[in-house]
Amino acid sequence: MTDTLQLAAEGVSEHRPLIISLFGTFVLVTLGVTVWAGKQTKDANDFYAGGRQFSGFQNGLAISGDYMSAASFLGIAGAIALFGYDGFLYSIGFLVAWLVALLLVAEPLRNSGRFTMGDVLAYRMRQRPVRTAAGVSTIVVSIFYLLAQMAGAGVLVSLLLGITSEVGKILIVVLVGVVMILYVSIGGMKGTTWVQMIKAVLLIAGTLLITFLVLLKYDFNISALLGEAAENSGAGGAFLEPGLKYGIDATTKLDFISLGIALVLGTAGLPHILIRFYTVPTSQAARRSVNWAIGIIGGFYLMTIALGFGAAALLERTDIIKSNKAGNTAAPLLAQNIGGGPDSTGGAILLAVISAVAFATILAVVAGLTLASSSSFAHDLYANVIRKGQATQKEELSAARWATVGIGIVAVALGVFARDLNVAGLVALAFAVAASANLPTILYSLFWKRFTTQGALWSIYGGLVSSVFLVLFSPVVSGKESSMFPDVDFQWFPLENPGLVSIPLGFLLGWIGSLVSKEPVNKEKYAELEVRSLTGYGAH
C-alpha cells in the first residue's frame, strides 16, 4: 500500500465512529419511512404501484434515485479517472437512453399495463407462455443489475470500515441483501419510492458539493482541471481523446459500438424503470416524470466530469487501482482529498458523508430492482401462470414477499464473485440483456400488428439466452486479470459487451418468429391496445 493509501486508512480509522453513525442514521431513517409506508400498503395496487398516488415530480425524483446507481456514482467516476474520455462515454450513453424511453415507451406502457411488463406483452397474446417469458427475463435482468450494486457496496463499506478479509467483505454483501429484503417486503412500492426520493436528494447534494469544491480548487477553470488530469494520468493528451480504452484495436472499437448500443437502448427495457411508470395517476404525469428525470439525471452526469477528472487530477492512478482495481473507490477518495487530505478531520468527514450517500444510492437501487423482480414473479408467474388467475391478493402479496427473499439470496451469492469488477461495466451488461430480450418485444407488441405469441417468445428467450451466453464466454467472466474469474480462461467471445450481436438478434428473432407463426392475428385486440396505449382510454 502506498503512503497515500496508508494515510487514508489511518484517517478513516480515526473517524470511524462518525462514519458508522452516518451509515446507521440513514439506514434507520429509511427503515422508519419503509415501516410507515408499509402500514399504508393495503392491497396489490399499493404494493406494486404505490396506489398510483405519486405526482410527476415525485416520480421523476424517484426514477432518478432508481437510475443513478452505484454505476453512476462509483463506476463512472472510476472509469473516467482511469480512462478519461472513454470513461465519460458511460455518462453520455446513460443520459441519451432516456430519449428512447420518453419517446417510445413511457406513455404507451403506462396506458397499456397494470403492474408489470408482462401485462403489456400478454394483452393480445396467449397469457401463460408470454407471462412466463416476461417473468424470467425480468428476474434475470434485475439480477445482473443487482450484481453491480452488491459489488459497489462491498467495495465501499470495506474501504470505510477498514475490512480487508474476504470473509468480512462477504458479510457486507450479505448485510446489504438483508436490508434490501426488509425495504421491499415491508414497504412495497410506496416505501421504495420514498427511499428513492430521499436518496436522489442526498446524491445530488453530495455530488454538487464535491463538484463545487473541485472547481473551486481550480478557480472554476475546467480547462485547467482537464489539463492537470491529463498530465497526472500518465497518458498525456490521449487521456482527453477517444481511444484510450476503446480505440486500441479493432476489437475494442467494436466493443465501444456494442457498449453504445446497449446503453442507448437498454433503459427502455429495464424492468425496475418500467414499473415506475405505473405509480402515477395519468399518462401526462408519466411524461412529466420522465422530463423531470432527464433534467435531474442530466445535471448529475454533467457533474461526473468533476468527479472523474477531479480524481484523475488530484489522486495518483496507482492509488486508485490499489484501492480497487476497477476504480470504484475513486469518488470517495476524491472526497477525502478535496476535504483536506487523509490525515485531516475535514477529509474524514467529507469521505464519510459521500460514502454514506453512495451507500444510500446502493440501498435504494437494490430495493427498486428487488421490487421489480419479485413483483413479476408474484403477478406474472405465480398469480397468472401457476394459479391461472385464481390467486387472491393476499396470496399474491405473500408470494411477492417470499420471492423478495429468494431473489435477495441469489443476488448476494452472485455479488460475492463480482465485487472486484467495475460496477459501470456490470450495469452495461444488464442494459445489454434488457435491450436484447425486453425492448424488441415491447416495441413489437405496441407498434406491430403482425406480432404473435411465437414472435414474443422467440424475441425474449432468444435475446435473453444469446446475451447471457455471450457474457459467460466473454472477458468479463474469464481470461483477464480484471475478469470475475481471473485464474481460468474459457472465453472465446472477444467483446466485453454482447449488445452488438444480441440486440439485433432479439429484434430479428421476434420478426422471424411472427412471420413463420401460424397463429391468427387478433386485429381487434391490436386495435384496442393501440387506442389504449396512445390515448390512455381504459387505462388503470
C-alpha positions in Angstrom: 0.0 0.0 0.0 1.3 3.5 -0.9 1.8 6.3 1.6 -1.4 8.0 0.4 -3.5 4.9 0.9 -1.9 4.2 4.3 -2.8 7.8 5.4 -6.3 7.3 4.0 -6.8 4.1 6.0 -5.5 5.8 9.2 -7.7 8.9 8.6 -10.7 6.7 8.2 -9.8 4.7 11.3 -9.7 7.8 13.5 -13.2 8.9 12.4 -14.8 5.5 12.1 -17.5 6.3 14.8 -18.7 9.2 12.6 -18.8 7.0 9.6 -20.7 4.3 11.3 -23.1 6.9 12.8 -23.9 8.4 9.3 -24.5 4.9 7.8 -26.6 3.9 10.7 -28.7 7.1 10.7 -29.5 6.7 7.0 -30.5 3.1 7.4 -32.6 3.7 10.5 -34.4 6.8 8.9 -35.2 5.0 5.7 -36.3 1.8 7.5 -38.6 4.1 9.5 -40.0 5.5 6.3 -40.4 2.0 5.0 -42.4 0.9 8.1 -44.6 3.9 7.8 -45.3 3.2 4.1 -45.8 -0.5 4.9 -48.7 0.4 7.2 -50.4 2.2 4.3 -49.9 -0.8 1.9 -53.4 -2.5 1.9 -53.6 -4.3 -1.4 -51.8 -5.3 -4.6 -52.3 -1.8 -6.1 -50.4 -0.3 -3.2 -47.6 -2.9 -3.1 -47.0 -2.9 -6.9 -47.8 0.7 -7.9 -47.8 2.7 -4.7 -51.6 3.3 -5.1 -50.8 5.4 -8.3 -50.7 8.4 -6.0 -47.3 10.0 -6.9 -47.0 13.2 -8.9 -44.9 13.6 -12.0 -42.2 15.5 -10.0 -42.2 12.9 -7.2 -42.0 10.0 -9.7 -39.3 11.8 -11.7 -37.3 12.2 -8.5 -37.8 8.5 -7.6 -36.8 7.5 -11.2 -33.6 9.5 -10.8 -33.0 7.8 -7.5 -33.6 4.4 -9.1 -31.4 5.1 -12.1 -28.4 6.9 -10.6 -27.0 3.8 -9.1 -23.6 2.7 -7.9 -22.6 2.5 -11.5 -23.3 6.2 -11.9 -21.6 7.4 -8.7 -18.8 4.9 -8.2 -18.3 3.2 -11.5 -18.4 6.1 -13.9 -16.2 8.2 -11.7 -13.7 5.4 -11.6 -13.9 4.8 -15.4 -13.2 8.4 -16.1 -10.4 8.6 -13.6 -8.7 5.6 -15.3 -9.6 6.1 -18.9 -10.5 9.7 -19.3 -12.7 10.5 -22.4 -13.6 6.8 -22.9 -14.9 6.6 -19.3 -17.1 9.6 -19.8 -18.9 7.8 -22.7 -20.8 5.9 -20.0 -22.3 9.2 -18.8 -23.4 10.2 -22.3 -24.9 6.8 -23.1 -26.9 6.6 -19.8 -28.3 10.1 -20.4 -29.2 9.7 -24.1 -31.0 6.5 -23.3 -33.8 8.5 -21.7 -34.8 9.9 -25.0 -35.7 6.4 -26.2 -37.7 5.8 -23.0 -39.5 9.1 -23.3 -40.4 9.0 -27.0 -41.2 5.3 -27.4 -42.1 3.6 -24.1 -43.1 5.8 -21.1 -46.7 6.9 -22.1 -47.8 3.8 -24.1 -46.5 1.4 -21.3 -48.3 3.4 -18.6 -51.6 3.3 -20.6 -51.3 -0.4 -21.6 -50.2 -2.2 -18.4 -51.3 -2.6 -14.8 -48.3 -3.6 -12.7 -45.6 -5.3 -14.8 -44.1 -5.5 -18.3 -45.9 -8.9 -18.6 -49.3 -7.1 -18.5 -48.4 -5.3 -21.7 -46.9 -8.2 -23.6 -49.7 -10.6 -22.7 -52.5 -8.2 -23.6 -53.1 -9.5 -27.1 -51.3 -12.9 -26.9 -51.5 -16.2 -25.1 -51.2 -15.3 -21.4 -49.3 -18.2 -19.8 -46.3 -18.6 -22.2 -45.8 -14.8 -22.6 -46.1 -14.0 -18.9 -43.6 -16.8 -18.1 -41.1 -15.4 -20.6 -41.6 -11.9 -19.2 -41.1 -13.0 -15.7 -38.0 -15.0 -16.4 -36.5 -12.0 -18.4 -37.3 -9.5 -15.6 -35.7 -11.6 -12.9 -32.5 -12.3 -15.0 -32.1 -8.6 -15.9 -32.7 -7.5 -12.3 -30.1 -9.9 -11.0 -27.5 -8.7 -13.5 -28.1 -5.2 -12.3 -28.1 -6.2 -8.7 -24.6 -7.6 -9.2 -23.3 -4.1 -9.8 -24.9 -2.7 -6.6 -23.6 -5.6 -4.5 -20.1 -5.1 -5.9 -20.3 -1.4 -5.1 -21.5 -2.0 -1.6 -18.7 -4.4 -0.8 -16.0 -2.1 -2.1 -17.4 1.0 -0.4 -18.0 -0.4 3.1 -14.8 -2.3 3.1 -12.9 0.9 2.4 -14.6 2.8 5.2 -14.6 0.2 7.9 -11.0 -1.0 7.1 -12.2 -4.5 6.3 -9.6 -6.4 4.3 -10.5 -10.0 4.8 -12.6 -11.8 2.2 -15.0 -13.1 4.9 -15.6 -9.5 6.0 -16.3 -8.3 2.5 -18.8 -11.2 2.0 -20.6 -10.3 5.2 -21.0 -6.7 3.9 -22.7 -8.0 0.8 -25.0 -10.2 3.0 -25.9 -7.2 5.1 -26.9 -5.1 2.1 -29.1 -8.1 0.9 -30.8 -8.3 4.3 -31.6 -4.5 4.3 -33.0 -4.6 0.7 -35.2 -7.5 1.6 -36.6 -5.5 4.5 -37.2 -2.4 2.4 -39.3 -4.3 -0.2 -41.1 -6.9 1.9 -42.3 -4.3 4.4 -42.8 -1.1 2.3 -43.6 -2.3 -1.2 -43.7 0.4 -3.9 -44.6 3.2 -1.5 -41.7 2.6 0.8 -39.3 2.0 -2.0 -40.4 5.2 -3.8 -39.9 7.4 -0.7 -36.5 5.8 -0.1 -35.5 6.6 -3.7 -36.7 10.2 -3.4 -34.6 10.7 -0.3 -31.6 9.1 -1.9 -31.9 11.2 -5.0 -31.8 14.4 -3.0 -28.8 13.2 -1.0 -26.9 12.1 -4.1 -27.4 15.4 -6.0 -26.5 17.4 -2.9 -23.3 15.3 -2.3 -22.3 15.4 -5.9 -22.9 19.1 -6.1 -20.7 19.7 -3.1 -17.8 17.7 -4.5 -18.2 19.4 -7.9 -18.1 22.8 -6.3 -15.1 22.0 -4.2 -13.2 20.6 -7.2 -14.0 23.5 -9.4 -13.1 25.9 -6.6 -9.7 24.4 -6.3 -9.1 25.2 -10.0 -10.8 28.6 -9.8 -13.7 27.2 -11.9 -11.3 26.8 -14.8 -12.4 23.5 -16.3 -9.6 23.6 -18.9 -7.0 23.7 -16.0 -8.8 20.8 -14.4 -8.7 18.7 -17.6 -5.1 19.7 -18.3 -3.9 18.5 -14.9 -5.9 15.4 -15.1 -4.3 14.5 -18.4 -0.8 15.3 -17.1 -1.3 13.3 -13.9 -2.8 10.3 -15.7 0.4 9.4 -17.4 -1.3 9.2 -20.8 -0.9 12.9 -21.7 -3.2 14.3 -24.3 -4.5 10.9 -25.1 -6.4 11.0 -21.8 -8.7 13.6 -23.2 -9.2 12.0 -26.6 -11.2 8.9 -27.7 -9.4 5.6 -27.9 -7.5 5.1 -24.6 -9.7 2.1 -23.8 -11.9 1.5 -26.9 -9.5 2.5 -29.7 -6.6 0.2 -29.1 -7.5 -2.3 -31.9 -10.5 -3.4 -34.0 -11.9 -5.5 -31.1 -12.0 -2.6 -28.7 -13.6 -0.4 -31.3 -16.3 -2.9 -31.8 -16.7 -3.2 -28.1 -17.3 0.5 -28.0 -20.1 0.3 -30.6 -21.6 -2.6 -28.7 -21.5 -0.7 -25.4 -23.1 2.4 -27.0 -26.0 0.4 -28.5 -26.6 -1.3 -25.1 -26.5 1.9 -23.1 -28.8 3.9 -25.5 -31.4 1.1 -25.9 -31.2 -0.6 -22.5 -33.0 1.9 -20.3 -36.3 1.4 -22.2 -36.2 -2.3 -21.3 -35.1 -2.2 -17.7 -37.9 -3.7 -15.5 -37.2 -1.6 -12.4 -37.5 1.6 -14.5 -40.6 0.4 -16.5 -42.7 -0.3 -13.4 -42.1 3.2 -12.1 -44.5 4.5 -14.9 -47.4 2.7 -13.2 -47.0 4.7 -10.0 -48.5 7.9 -11.5 -52.3 8.6 -12.0 -52.2 9.6 -15.6 -50.2 9.3 -18.8 -49.4 13.0 -18.7 -47.9 12.5 -15.3 -45.8 9.7 -16.8 -44.4 12.0 -19.4 -43.7 14.7 -16.9 -41.9 12.3 -14.6 -39.6 11.3 -17.4 -39.0 15.0 -18.2 -38.1 15.7 -14.6 -35.9 12.6 -14.6 -34.0 13.7 -17.7 -33.3 17.1 -16.1 -32.1 15.7 -12.8 -30.1 12.9 -14.3 -28.6 15.2 -16.9 -27.3 17.6 -14.3 -25.8 14.7 -12.3 -24.0 13.3 -15.3 -22.5 16.7 -16.1 -21.1 16.7 -12.6 -19.4 13.3 -13.2 -16.9 15.4 -15.2 -15.7 16.9 -11.9 -15.8 13.6 -10.1 -13.9 11.6 -12.6 -11.4 14.1 -14.0 -11.0 15.6 -10.5 -10.0 12.2 -9.2 -7.5 11.8 -12.1 -6.0 15.2 -11.4 -5.8 15.0 -7.6 -5.1 11.3 -7.0 -2.4 9.0 -8.2 -3.6 6.4 -10.7 -1.7 3.7 -8.8 -3.5 4.7 -5.5 -6.9 4.4 -7.2 -6.1 1.0 -8.7 -4.6 -0.3 -5.4 -7.6 0.7 -3.5 -9.8 -1.1 -6.1 -8.5 -2.3 -9.4 -11.7 -1.3 -11.2 -11.6 2.2 -9.9 -14.8 2.0 -7.9 -13.4 4.0 -4.9 -12.2 7.0 -6.9 -15.1 9.2 -5.8 -14.8 8.5 -2.1 -11.0 9.0 -2.2 -11.5 12.3 -4.1 -13.9 13.5 -1.4 -11.3 12.7 1.2 -8.6 14.5 -0.7 -10.7 17.6 -1.5 -11.8 17.8 2.1 -8.2 18.4 3.3 -6.4 15.0 2.8 -6.5 11.6 4.5 -5.0 12.9 7.8 -7.5 15.8 8.2 -10.8 16.0 10.0 -12.4 17.7 7.0 -11.2 14.9 4.7 -12.6 12.2 7.0 -15.9 14.0 7.4 -16.3 14.5 3.7 -15.3 10.9 3.0 -17.9 9.7 5.5 -20.6 11.9 4.1 -20.0 11.0 0.4 -19.7 7.3 1.3 -22.9 7.4 3.2 -24.6 9.0 0.2 -23.1 6.2 -2.1 -24.4 3.6 0.4 -27.8 5.2 0.2 -27.6 5.1 -3.5 -26.9 1.3 -3.4 -29.7 0.5 -1.0 -32.3 2.5 -2.9 -31.5 0.9 -6.2 -31.3 -2.6 -4.9 -34.8 -2.1 -3.4 -36.2 -1.0 -6.7 -34.6 -3.9 -8.5 -35.8 -6.4 -6.0 -39.3 -5.0 -6.1 -39.4 -5.3 -9.9 -38.3 -8.9 -10.0 -40.5 -10.0 -7.0 -43.5 -8.2 -8.5 -43.0 -10.0 -11.8 -42.6 -13.4 -10.1 -45.8 -12.9 -8.0 -48.0 -11.2 -10.6 -46.9 -12.9 -13.8 -45.6 -16.3 -12.8 -47.4 -17.1 -9.6 -50.8 -15.5 -10.0 -51.3 -15.8 -13.7 -49.3 -18.9 -14.7 -49.1 -21.2 -11.7 -52.5 -20.2 -10.2 -54.1 -19.4 -13.6 -55.6 -16.1 -12.3 -57.2 -17.8 -9.3 -54.9 -16.4 -6.6 -56.2 -13.9 -4.1 -54.5 -10.6 -3.5 -53.3 -11.9 -0.1 -51.7 -14.9 -1.7 -50.1 -12.9 -4.4 -48.6 -10.4 -2.0 -47.3 -13.3 0.1 -45.7 -14.8 -3.0 -44.1 -11.4 -3.7 -42.5 -11.2 -0.3 -41.2 -14.8 -0.4 -39.8 -14.0 -3.9 -38.0 -11.0 -2.4 -36.2 -13.3 0.0 -35.3 -15.7 -2.8 -34.0 -13.1 -5.2 -32.1 -11.4 -2.4 -30.3 -14.7 -1.6 -29.4 -15.2 -5.3 -28.1 -11.6 -5.6 -26.0 -11.9 -2.5 -24.4 -15.2 -3.7 -23.5 -13.8 -7.1 -22.5 -10.4 -5.7 -19.7 -12.1 -3.8 -18.0 -13.1 -7.0 -18.5 -9.7 -8.7 -17.0 -7.4 -6.1 -13.8 -6.7 -7.9 -15.4 -5.7 -11.3 -16.2 -2.2 -12.4 -19.8 -1.5 -11.5 -20.4 0.7 -14.6 -19.4 -2.2 -16.8 -21.6 -4.6 -14.9 -24.6 -2.3 -15.3 -23.8 -2.1 -19.0 -24.2 -5.8 -19.2 -27.7 -5.5 -17.6 -28.5 -2.9 -20.2 -27.5 -5.2 -23.0 -29.6 -8.1 -21.7 -32.6 -5.7 -21.2 -32.2 -4.3 -24.7 -31.9 -7.8 -26.2 -34.8 -9.5 -24.5 -37.3 -6.9 -23.4 -37.1 -3.9 -25.7 -37.8 -5.7 -29.0 -40.8 -7.5 -27.5 -42.2 -4.2 -26.0 -41.9 -2.3 -29.3 -43.3 -5.1 -31.4 -46.2 -5.5 -29.1 -47.1 -1.8 -29.1 -46.5 -0.9 -32.7 -46.6 -4.0 -34.9 -50.0 -5.6 -35.8 -48.5 -8.8 -37.1 -46.6 -9.7 -33.9 -47.6 -13.0 -32.4 -47.1 -15.1 -29.3 -44.4 -17.1 -31.0 -42.6 -14.0 -32.0 -42.7 -12.7 -28.5 -41.2 -16.0 -27.1 -38.5 -16.1 -29.8 -37.6 -12.5 -29.1 -37.5 -12.7 -25.3 -35.8 -16.1 -25.0 -33.5 -15.6 -28.0 -32.3 -12.2 -26.8 -32.0 -13.4 -23.2 -30.1 -16.6 -23.9 -27.8 -15.1 -26.5 -26.8 -12.1 -24.4 -26.2 -14.2 -21.2 -24.4 -16.9 -23.2 -22.1 -14.4 -24.8 -21.4 -12.7 -21.4 -20.4 -16.1 -19.9 -17.8 -16.7 -22.6 -16.6 -13.1 -22.7 -13.5 -11.5 -21.0 -15.9 -10.2 -18.3 -16.1 -13.7 -16.8 -12.6 -15.2 -17.5 -9.4 -14.8 -19.3 -8.2 -11.4 -18.0 -6.7 -10.1 -14.8 -9.9 -7.9 -14.4 -12.3 -10.8 -15.0 -14.7 -12.2 -12.5 -12.6 -15.4 -12.5 -9.1 -14.3 -13.5 -7.4 -17.6 -12.8 -9.2 -19.5 -15.5 -9.7 -18.9 -19.2 -12.7 -20.2 -21.2 -13.6 -17.0 -23.0 -13.9 -17.1 -26.8 -16.2 -14.2 -27.4 -13.9 -11.2 -27.7 -16.3 -8.3 -26.8 -16.9 -7.3 -23.1 -20.5 -6.3 -24.0 -22.7 -8.5 -26.1 -25.1 -5.8 -27.4 -23.7 -5.6 -30.9 -24.8 -9.3 -31.5 -27.6 -10.0 -29.1 -29.7 -6.8 -29.6 -30.1 -7.2 -33.4 -30.7 -10.9 -32.8 -33.5 -10.2 -30.4 -35.3 -8.0 -33.0 -34.6 -10.4 -35.8 -35.9 -13.4 -33.9 -39.1 -11.6 -33.0 -39.7 -10.7 -36.6 -39.0 -14.2 -38.0 -41.0 -15.9 -35.2 -44.0 -13.8 -36.1 -43.7 -14.4 -39.8 -43.5 -18.2 -39.6 -46.1 -18.4 -36.9 -49.5 -19.9 -37.9 -51.3 -18.1 -35.1 -54.0 -15.8 -36.4 -53.5 -12.2 -35.8 -56.2 -10.7 -33.4 -56.8 -7.4 -35.2 -59.5 -6.4 -32.8 -57.2 -6.8 -29.8 -54.4 -4.9 -31.5 -56.7 -2.0 -32.4 -57.9 -1.9 -28.7 -54.3 -1.9 -27.5 -53.3 0.8 -30.0 -56.1 3.1 -28.9 -55.4 2.4 -25.2 -51.7 2.9 -25.5 -51.9 6.2 -27.4 -54.9 7.8 -25.7 -55.0 6.3 -22.2 -58.6 5.3 -22.7 -59.4 2.4 -20.3 -56.0 2.6 -18.6 -55.8 1.6 -14.9 
